[in-house]
Amino acid sequence: MKRNMFWVGLIALVLCLSVTFLTGCAKKAAVKSDTATTQEQKAVTKAPSTDDQAAAAAAREKALREQALREQAEKEAAAKAAKEAAEKAKKEAAEKAKAILKELQIPDIHFDYDKYNLKPEAQAILKAGAPAYLKYSGYKLVVEGHCDERGTVEYNLALGQKRADEAAKYLADLGIQKERIKTISYGKEMPLDKESNEAAWAKNRRAHFVIFPPVK
Amino acid sequence: MRHVVRLAISSIFLLLLFHNSPVYGKVYIDIDSPSFQKFPIAITEFKSLRPGAETGDFPVWFADTLSRNLLITGYFNVIDRRAFLEDPSRAGITGEGTRFADWTTIGAEYLIKGGFQADGRQLIAEFRLFDVMKGELIVGKRYTGTTDDKNRIVLQFANEVLQALTGEAGLFDTRIAFVKKNISAADLYTSNFDGSDLRRITSYNSLTLAPRWSPDGRQLAFTSYKDGKPDIYLRDLVTEKTEKITSYPGLNLPGSWSRDGTRLLVTLSRDGNQEIYDMTVGNRLLQRLTREFSIDVSPVRSPDEKRIAFVSNRNGSPQIYIMDADGGNVRRLTFEGNYNTSPAWSPKGKMIAYEGSIDGRFQIFVINEEGGAPQQLTFAGGDHESPAWSPDGRYLAYSVRGYGRSRIEIMNSNGQNSRVLHEGNDGCLSPFWSPHLR
């Protein structure tokens, strides 16, 4: 029993000593680490005065830059959208205008040699063409009178004028205001087909209709 | 051509050198008759008036230039110089040194001899026209000027020859206006009576048509689309200024001038239909002459200005009509054919030239203002259009097109001696003859 007590005592002593020793070592390490901490702290306390400010400025700049970029992107997107919308509107307007022009375009009407009376098929074309002008009242038209190459320059100028006048009068009778219709004769000076044969002459004896959109 | 010849022309009538000369100024032959035969004429090389002096090209130049200008008139057969029998080294240039038998033998009825003297720029030229049959001098002239005037000197004597043999001076001081048309534009041009000296008058890159020379030769009235529609303009050929004189809605076309140049007949469609008006050019006042719901166009005045010929389709097809100057008393002139247009009234009086459709082609005709049978003047292929009289009424200019070519031609008023004034691939249209441009 006494022997056991001895070993217990010895172990306790060893433990005590080792604790003491260990503690001392730990203290040294702690001191060491304290020094390191202090140094670190020194570095940290140093940052707010120089490095920290730069970082903040950089961050701010970055933020501003990002914001600017964001805004620019938004702006560009908006502009793009607006442009697209404008283009779309323009395209639509153009298409609409084109559609209106198509609606307003009266095909050429044709005449017999040395004649200016409107043939039934010519009257039918004018009847079909007139309603669009009643619908789109801002549009005007010019009726061009043309002749085939046979005969005199001057007589054909008169004949072309007659053809244009007859067509214009018919359109006016269909309800288009006279003020919206102008006439011009080109006589035989502007043939569609330059050949000298019946087919070309028939093509060239015509009234041609030119649409004038409203002036904005 | 139109500017006054600056040379001091001293014309010495050499008639005094010879005895009887009552023939001077007499009209020998009626050149307007259809049976007219051309004058056979011989023109010798000119001789130096100073024997031994350097002659240069002058002897041949004078003979050739005079020959060419007389040939253009259509009244002369110029006999080839190689056929001459006379020895030029021995014969003089006056009647005394001339053996007329040498000339009758080769068929010459008339003979022109001449001499010249050139001292530096100074030039003296003498011309003598002989009647070979009678062995008589008809006219002799001497001109002094500079060498620059040599062409005008020759033309002056050519005029004397025409005056002596035909009773009327030539047309060497006239020009012809016409339209040249390509795909995109038509413009006005003028050229001399022989086709030389072509000048472009307008460059509007537009349609410009229907030239009408004013009676003083200074202005051209015409229609141009240069402002987008056919309006009437006046071009002053001296100042080159252009003025728009009518711009009514629809058609504006010029017709003929009055002799005093104050009024211009015009065709306008401003009243809803083509009508003929007499316009006072100074204030643009209009007197309306026709009132028909048909085409009335192309008005021309008679030389006495009492009547107006024009084209109307009031009876269905285009025909020539005549009315009084105030628009009254309208009567139809042409009845043959279904397309008779472009009347031109002879300055000599009663004849009206026009173009008519016959066998599908257009040909030039003349008809008496009293009516009767028209006389066809052109017969060749192609379309012959827009006749215009020379101021002496002895020639007609007109356009011809067909076979891909187009030209302005001139013929004697009896339909003979047609020759080309100008030819091109472009359209050559609507000739109009100037008055004398002195």
HADDOCK unambig.tbl for C-alpha pairs under 7 A between the chains (distance, minus, plus):
assign (segid A and resid 152 and name CA) (segid B and resid 341 and name CA) 6.78 0.50 0.50
assign (segid A and resid 152 and name CA) (segid B and resid 342 and name CA) 6.95 0.50 0.50
assign (segid A and resid 154 and name CA) (segid B and resid 298 and name CA) 6.76 0.50 0.50
assign (segid A and resid 155 and name CA) (segid B and resid 297 and name CA) 6.60 0.50 0.50
assign (segid A and resid 158 and name CA) (segid B and resid 274 and name CA) 6.72 0.50 0.50
assign (segid A and resid 158 and name CA) (segid B and resid 295 and name CA) 6.42 0.50 0.50
assign (segid A and resid 158 and name CA) (segid B and resid 297 and name CA) 6.97 0.50 0.50
assign (segid A and resid 161 and name CA) (segid B and resid 251 and name CA) 6.86 0.50 0.50
assign (segid A and resid 183 and name CA) (segid B and resid 250 and name CA) 6.10 0.50 0.50
assign (segid A and resid 184 and name CA) (segid B and resid 229 and name CA) 6.75 0.50 0.50
assign (segid A and resid 184 and name CA) (segid B and resid 250 and name CA) 5.61 0.50 0.50
assign (segid A and resid 185 and name CA) (segid B and resid 251 and name CA) 6.99 0.50 0.50
